[in-house]
Amino acid sequence: MEAVRTGPIEWAVAERARPGQTESGDRYLAMGTPDGVLVAVVDGLGHGAEAADAAKMAVRSLERHAHEPVIPLIRACHRSLTGSRGAVVSAAAFAARDETMMWLGVGNVEGLLLRAQPTMNPRRELLLLRGGVVGVHLPALAAAIVPVVRGDTLIFATDGVGGDFLNEVLPQRDPAQALADYILGRWGKQTDDALVLVARYVGLAP
């Protein structure tokens, strides 16, 4: 796919199902909101149809509650997944007028923010992940708010992508789709579903 513009971001996804499976349990959402845009990546526990069903339920809940702050958003998702095998979820809400991003993660969907400006310190920020499973065991939730500027790049990746990418020098200036494809191609595992979402903040159109 080509990168898509939604509100103040350009975003793209690279994904593949575990070999031998017809459906992936990894899903994503990128949806405009009154304040900007919500992006999220969901990994249903396990593999196959049941994992995919849990992930789809999570995405539907996120869509219904996309206008809410990320903590109530995840709590609503937890309620909707009760009785399912559950999922791990990382979400980020970009507020264009404030030029901020609020992000939160439950489980092991990694989040990395790459800064466009060389004067920014730190140049890379990692999402603090809380242990738990949405729909099964929800930890105490805490969201972080960080400023963003044009060119800052958010990467979400499921555990089907090796975590070594977090420490590598990535081709940040590449188009969003090229960067997502590069990460999946280099660090994607053959033993799991895998999904990479890249969202680049570009601000509101003039």
LINGI-V603380 format. One record per pair of residues at least 4 apart in sequence whose ideal C-beta (glycine too) atoms are under 6 Angstrom apart, sorted by the first residue. I is the first residue (numbers start at 1). J is the second residue. If there is no record, write none. Layout:
i/j
I/J
I/J
This chain:
i/j
3/10
3/12
3/175
3/176
3/177
4/11
5/10
6/30
6/32
6/37
7/32
7/36
7/37
8/36
8/94
8/96
8/203
8/204
9/37
9/94
9/199
9/201
10/176
10/200
10/202
11/30
11/176
11/199
12/176
12/177
12/180
12/198
13/28
13/197
14/180
14/181
14/184
14/196
15/195
16/194
17/21
17/24
17/193
18/47
18/192
18/193
19/190
21/47
21/48
23/52
24/193
25/44
25/47
25/51
25/52
25/55
25/193
26/43
26/158
26/193
26/195
27/42
27/55
27/59
28/41
28/197
29/40
29/59
29/62
30/39
31/38
31/66
32/37
33/38
33/66
33/67
35/95
36/94
36/95
36/96
37/94
38/66
38/93
39/92
39/199
40/62
40/91
41/90
41/109
41/156
41/197
42/55
42/58
42/59
42/87
42/89
43/88
43/109
43/158
44/51
44/54
44/55
44/87
45/85
45/86
46/51
47/51
50/85
54/84
54/85
54/87
55/87
57/80
57/81
58/77
58/81
58/87
61/76
61/77
61/80
62/77
65/73
65/76
68/72
68/73
70/91
70/93
70/102
70/104
70/143
71/141
71/143
77/134
78/134
78/135
78/138
81/86
81/134
81/135
82/135
84/135
86/133
86/134
86/135
86/136
87/134
88/107
88/108
88/109
89/106
89/134
90/105
90/109
90/111
90/156
91/104
92/101
92/103
92/154
93/102
94/101
95/100
96/204
99/148
100/145
100/147
101/146
101/148
102/143
102/145
103/127
104/143
105/109
105/111
105/127
105/129
106/130
106/132
106/134
108/159
109/156
109/158
110/157
111/127
111/156
112/126
112/155
112/166
113/125
113/154
114/124
114/153
114/172
115/120
115/123
115/152
116/151
116/152
130/139
131/139
132/137
132/138
132/139
133/137
148/152
148/201
150/202
150/203
152/201
153/172
153/200
154/199
155/198
156/197
157/161
157/196
158/195
160/189
160/192
160/193
160/194
161/187
161/188
161/194
161/196
162/187
165/183
165/187
174/178
174/179
176/198
176/200
179/198
180/196
180/198
181/185
183/187
183/196
184/188
184/196
188/194
